[in-house]
Every structure is written in C-alpha cells, then in structure tokens.
C-alpha cells in the first residue's frame, strides 16, 4: 500500500513550499494517521501528532 507521499505529490509540495513541520490529526489511527505520520518523518519533517483530536472506541 503506498504512503501519502508516494501516492500524491505531497512530498514535492512540502519541499517546494519550504514546509518543515507537519501537524497530523485524524480519526483512523490504525492506518491513515500512522502512515501519514511515518511519511512526514521520512521526508525529514518535524512531526506534531495531535492526540486529543483522534477518535476513540468506547
């Protein structure tokens, strides 16, 4: 399964705009948030994972 930076021009856009920090939020931590976070780290970006915004099973 491709990561967000492989399946989209995300990596190129971040580099072209000089983005150094990525803030990640989301509701599907099992895949989407996890893969986006790993992708941001592989692009040498600083990562901020907003844990309080994630959905939780009750």
mmCIF file of the C-alpha atoms, coordinates in Angstrom:
data_MODEL
# 
_entry.id   MODEL 
# 
loop_
_atom_site.group_PDB 
_atom_site.id 
_atom_site.type_symbol 
_atom_site.label_atom_id 
_atom_site.label_alt_id 
_atom_site.label_comp_id 
_atom_site.label_asym_id 
_atom_site.label_entity_id 
_atom_site.label_seq_id 
_atom_site.pdbx_PDB_ins_code 
_atom_site.Cartn_x 
_atom_site.Cartn_y 
_atom_site.Cartn_z 
_atom_site.occupancy 
_atom_site.B_iso_or_equiv 
_atom_site.pdbx_formal_charge 
_atom_site.auth_seq_id 
_atom_site.auth_comp_id 
_atom_site.auth_asym_id 
_atom_site.auth_atom_id 
_atom_site.pdbx_PDB_model_num 
ATOM 1  C CA . UNK A 1 1  ? 0.000   0.000  0.000  1.00 0.00 ? 1  UNK A CA 1 
ATOM 2  C CA . UNK A 1 2  ? 1.530   3.356  -0.970 1.00 0.00 ? 2  UNK A CA 1 
ATOM 3  C CA . UNK A 1 3  ? 2.136   6.045  1.616  1.00 0.00 ? 3  UNK A CA 1 
ATOM 4  C CA . UNK A 1 4  ? 0.644   9.551  1.248  1.00 0.00 ? 4  UNK A CA 1 
ATOM 5  C CA . UNK A 1 5  ? 3.906   10.926 -0.125 1.00 0.00 ? 5  UNK A CA 1 
ATOM 6  C CA . UNK A 1 6  ? 4.173   8.103  -2.698 1.00 0.00 ? 6  UNK A CA 1 
ATOM 7  C CA . UNK A 1 7  ? 0.585   8.218  -3.935 1.00 0.00 ? 7  UNK A CA 1 
ATOM 8  C CA . UNK A 1 8  ? 0.366   12.025 -4.118 1.00 0.00 ? 8  UNK A CA 1 
ATOM 9  C CA . UNK A 1 9  ? 2.625   14.992 -4.825 1.00 0.00 ? 9  UNK A CA 1 
ATOM 10 C CA . UNK A 1 10 ? 2.712   15.707 -1.056 1.00 0.00 ? 10 UNK A CA 1 
ATOM 11 C CA . UNK A 1 11 ? 6.477   15.348 -0.634 1.00 0.00 ? 11 UNK A CA 1 
ATOM 12 C CA . UNK A 1 12 ? 7.184   17.618 -3.602 1.00 0.00 ? 12 UNK A CA 1 
ATOM 13 C CA . UNK A 1 13 ? 4.651   20.230 -2.416 1.00 0.00 ? 13 UNK A CA 1 
ATOM 14 C CA . UNK A 1 14 ? 6.097   20.293 1.094  1.00 0.00 ? 14 UNK A CA 1 
ATOM 15 C CA . UNK A 1 15 ? 9.636   20.728 -0.218 1.00 0.00 ? 15 UNK A CA 1 
ATOM 16 C CA . UNK A 1 16 ? 8.655   23.350 -2.818 1.00 0.00 ? 16 UNK A CA 1 
ATOM 17 C CA . UNK A 1 17 ? 6.918   25.444 -0.140 1.00 0.00 ? 17 UNK A CA 1 
ATOM 18 C CA . UNK A 1 18 ? 9.677   25.029 2.438  1.00 0.00 ? 18 UNK A CA 1 
ATOM 19 C CA . UNK A 1 19 ? 7.441   23.220 4.907  1.00 0.00 ? 19 UNK A CA 1 
ATOM 20 C CA . UNK A 1 20 ? 9.475   21.793 7.789  1.00 0.00 ? 20 UNK A CA 1 
ATOM 21 C CA . UNK A 1 21 ? 6.718   20.915 10.293 1.00 0.00 ? 21 UNK A CA 1 
ATOM 22 C CA . UNK A 1 22 ? 3.637   18.777 9.668  1.00 0.00 ? 22 UNK A CA 1 
ATOM 23 C CA . UNK A 1 23 ? 0.694   18.671 12.097 1.00 0.00 ? 23 UNK A CA 1 
ATOM 24 C CA . UNK A 1 24 ? -1.310  15.448 11.820 1.00 0.00 ? 24 UNK A CA 1 
ATOM 25 C CA . UNK A 1 25 ? -4.823  14.853 13.134 1.00 0.00 ? 25 UNK A CA 1 
ATOM 26 C CA . UNK A 1 26 ? -7.410  12.275 12.193 1.00 0.00 ? 26 UNK A CA 1 
ATOM 27 C CA . UNK A 1 27 ? -9.821  9.608  13.251 1.00 0.00 ? 27 UNK A CA 1 
ATOM 28 C CA . UNK A 1 28 ? -8.383  6.404  11.776 1.00 0.00 ? 28 UNK A CA 1 
ATOM 29 C CA . UNK A 1 29 ? -5.116  5.975  13.669 1.00 0.00 ? 29 UNK A CA 1 
ATOM 30 C CA . UNK A 1 30 ? -4.722  2.353  12.662 1.00 0.00 ? 30 UNK A CA 1 
ATOM 31 C CA . UNK A 1 31 ? -3.733  3.286  9.145  1.00 0.00 ? 31 UNK A CA 1 
ATOM 32 C CA . UNK A 1 32 ? -4.265  6.828  7.907  1.00 0.00 ? 32 UNK A CA 1 
ATOM 33 C CA . UNK A 1 33 ? -2.747  8.818  10.767 1.00 0.00 ? 33 UNK A CA 1 
ATOM 34 C CA . UNK A 1 34 ? 0.023   6.266  11.262 1.00 0.00 ? 34 UNK A CA 1 
ATOM 35 C CA . UNK A 1 35 ? 1.065   6.136  7.598  1.00 0.00 ? 35 UNK A CA 1 
ATOM 36 C CA . UNK A 1 36 ? 0.842   9.920  7.184  1.00 0.00 ? 36 UNK A CA 1 
ATOM 37 C CA . UNK A 1 37 ? 2.983   10.403 10.294 1.00 0.00 ? 37 UNK A CA 1 
ATOM 38 C CA . UNK A 1 38 ? 5.602   7.942  9.089  1.00 0.00 ? 38 UNK A CA 1 
ATOM 39 C CA . UNK A 1 39 ? 5.571   9.549  5.666  1.00 0.00 ? 39 UNK A CA 1 
ATOM 40 C CA . UNK A 1 40 ? 6.158   13.003 7.151  1.00 0.00 ? 40 UNK A CA 1 
ATOM 41 C CA . UNK A 1 41 ? 9.070   11.678 9.180  1.00 0.00 ? 41 UNK A CA 1 
ATOM 42 C CA . UNK A 1 42 ? 10.592  10.004 6.124  1.00 0.00 ? 42 UNK A CA 1 
ATOM 43 C CA . UNK A 1 43 ? 10.513  13.398 4.381  1.00 0.00 ? 43 UNK A CA 1 
ATOM 44 C CA . UNK A 1 44 ? 12.631  14.800 7.241  1.00 0.00 ? 44 UNK A CA 1 
ATOM 45 C CA . UNK A 1 45 ? 9.772   16.978 8.502  1.00 0.00 ? 45 UNK A CA 1 
ATOM 46 C CA . UNK A 1 46 ? 9.194   17.750 12.162 1.00 0.00 ? 46 UNK A CA 1 
ATOM 47 C CA . UNK A 1 47 ? 6.019   15.976 13.224 1.00 0.00 ? 47 UNK A CA 1 
ATOM 48 C CA . UNK A 1 48 ? 3.296   17.150 15.605 1.00 0.00 ? 48 UNK A CA 1 
ATOM 49 C CA . UNK A 1 49 ? 0.698   14.460 16.291 1.00 0.00 ? 49 UNK A CA 1 
ATOM 50 C CA . UNK A 1 50 ? -2.406  15.961 17.901 1.00 0.00 ? 50 UNK A CA 1 
ATOM 51 C CA . UNK A 1 51 ? -3.521  13.050 20.069 1.00 0.00 ? 51 UNK A CA 1 
ATOM 52 C CA . UNK A 1 52 ? -6.505  14.806 21.661 1.00 0.00 ? 52 UNK A CA 1 
ATOM 53 C CA . UNK A 1 53 ? -8.277  15.075 18.286 1.00 0.00 ? 53 UNK A CA 1 
ATOM 54 C CA . UNK A 1 54 ? -8.258  11.365 17.439 1.00 0.00 ? 54 UNK A CA 1 
ATOM 55 C CA . UNK A 1 55 ? -11.462 9.344  17.716 1.00 0.00 ? 55 UNK A CA 1 
ATOM 56 C CA . UNK A 1 56 ? -11.628 6.643  20.356 1.00 0.00 ? 56 UNK A CA 1 
ATOM 57 C CA . UNK A 1 57 ? -13.665 3.482  20.511 1.00 0.00 ? 57 UNK A CA 1 
ATOM 58 C CA . UNK A 1 58 ? -15.924 3.405  23.537 1.00 0.00 ? 58 UNK A CA 1 
# 
